[in-house]
Amino acid sequence: MAERRMFAKTIIDSDQFLDMPLSTQALYFHLSMRADDEGFVNNPKKVMRMIGASQDELNVLLTKRFVLGFDSGVIVIKHWRMHNYIQKDRFTPTVYHEERSQITMKENKAYTLVNNMDTKCIQDDNTGKDRLGKDSIEEERGNFDISSLPTEDKMSKQDIQVFKKYLSERGKKDFPPRFAAVHAKWPKKDDKKASAQAWLETLKTDSIDDMEKAVDNYLQANKDTEPQYIKGLKTFFGPSEPWRDYVKMSFTKSQSHDNINLIANKLKEDV
């Protein structure tokens, strides 16, 4: 296996990639560096432990389809062939033949799962299972077909209701992708399902761009605040709607540190 890997700017400079938390981007780079010559990684959990990455960060990569997962626990870098070209005399074929048979390569050299199979989510170690297969996903989802739902920026009110009902009655592992990205970088972890419900309820009437801008501004205002003084996501997007106060905030390089501290101290009083 080669010691050097390359990355295509068309992928890592895309808004979809850069919108992910830096920790999720770092996990992507580390997984890519340890992939074989066809982009397969057989030990994503080990890589996560090495760099202190969380399950949420891997789930974001799976949900946004920067990596594809298999029942075996192996993953593959979706855009591997766009990133890397290896000469034939240096190329070593993957040993993961079963997983390789489940994907095909599109015209743009990106991998895609054969027959649009669902991407598998790799479970936490403490669940007692190594992976969540397609059958388990369908059993958990029951009659709620969320696999075909669009991302938050394209969800209709009906789509939102379907996802909210799924979360209420059966949801444990699947969350809206852009919510998952926000949750991964939010310092204070509270009830993830309740936070997702509040997020979706807000999405009914407000734009995802404003919501994400409020998140970024709040985190910037609180960058020196201890996590216990940070509002939980379910509170931030809760009925009192504190997030609205942060949509129009702007932070520039010339803004003084004292001003940020004043904002942070006020936020502590409001918690």
Buried (B, 14 or more C-beta within 10 A) or exposed (E): EBEEBEBBEEBBEEEEBEBBBEBBBBBBEBBBBBBBBBBBBBBBBEBBEEEEBBBBBBBBBBBBBBBBBBBBBBBBBBBBBBBBEBEEEEEEEBEBEEBBEBBEEEEEEBBBBEEEBBBBBBBEEEEEEEBBBEEBBEEBBEEBEBEEBEBBEEBEEEBBEBBBBBBEEBBEBBBBBBBBBBBBBBEBBBEBEBBBBBBBBBBEEBEBEBBBBBBBBBBBBBEEBEEEBBBBBBBBBBEEEBBBBBBEBEBEEEEEEEEBEEBBEEBEEEE
